[in-house]
């Protein structure tokens, strides 16, 4: 099972849409600090926010498979 590399995805999404962490935070209804800890791999987004980020990335034209990590669970 693959997991999403949210730090890379968030950074790519912000770059693609020319957004700061603060601007992205406002768009999804979280604080700047929340986006910062996600992007710096200190925490993962909650499932409902993960879904929103994936939707935004797809809408922005990012290839989501590029941001998947292979799981060690076999």
C-alpha distance (Angstrom), angle and dihedral (degrees) to the residues before:
residue distance angle dihedral
X1 . . .
X2 3.79 . .
X3 3.78 125.7 .
X4 3.78 126.8 -156.6
X5 3.80 120.3 -107.3
X6 3.80 94.0 -136.0
X7 3.82 97.0 -179.6
X8 3.82 90.8 59.0
X9 3.81 92.8 39.4
X10 3.80 93.9 51.2
X11 3.79 92.9 47.0
X12 3.83 91.2 48.8
X13 3.81 91.7 46.6
X14 3.79 91.7 51.2
X15 3.80 91.8 47.5
X16 3.81 93.0 47.2
X17 3.81 91.6 50.4
X18 3.83 95.5 35.8
X19 3.80 92.8 -122.4
X20 3.78 131.8 150.2
X21 3.79 119.4 -135.1
X22 3.80 87.9 -104.3
X23 3.82 92.9 52.5
X24 3.80 92.4 48.8
X25 3.80 90.0 47.7
X26 3.81 90.9 54.5
X27 3.82 91.5 49.0
X28 3.79 93.7 55.1
X29 3.79 97.2 34.8
X30 3.80 102.2 -111.4
X31 3.79 134.4 111.3
X32 3.78 126.2 -89.4
X33 3.82 88.0 -114.7
X34 3.81 90.8 57.1
X35 3.80 92.9 54.6
X36 3.80 89.7 44.4
X37 3.82 94.0 54.6
X38 3.81 90.7 46.9
X39 3.78 93.0 49.8
X40 3.81 91.5 46.9
X41 3.83 91.6 50.0
X42 3.80 95.9 -116.8
X43 3.83 92.8 123.7
X44 3.80 140.6 3.8
X45 3.82 123.4 -121.1
X46 3.80 117.5 -102.6
X47 3.83 112.8 -99.4
X48 3.81 95.8 -101.0
X49 3.82 90.5 50.1
X50 3.80 91.7 44.4
X51 3.79 88.2 56.4
X52 3.82 91.5 49.7
X53 3.82 91.8 49.2
X54 3.81 91.3 49.8
X55 3.81 90.5 49.4
X56 3.80 91.4 49.6
X57 3.80 91.0 48.3
X58 3.80 91.9 50.5
X59 3.82 90.9 47.9
X60 3.81 88.8 51.1
X61 3.80 89.7 54.9
X62 3.79 98.9 -109.0
X63 3.81 116.3 152.6
X64 3.81 100.8 -122.1
X65 3.82 94.7 -158.9
X66 3.82 88.2 68.1
X67 3.80 88.5 66.1
X68 3.80 98.8 51.3
X69 3.78 124.5 109.9
X70 3.78 120.3 -155.1
X71 3.78 111.8 -117.7
X72 3.79 121.0 -124.6
X73 3.83 90.6 -140.1
X74 3.79 110.9 106.0
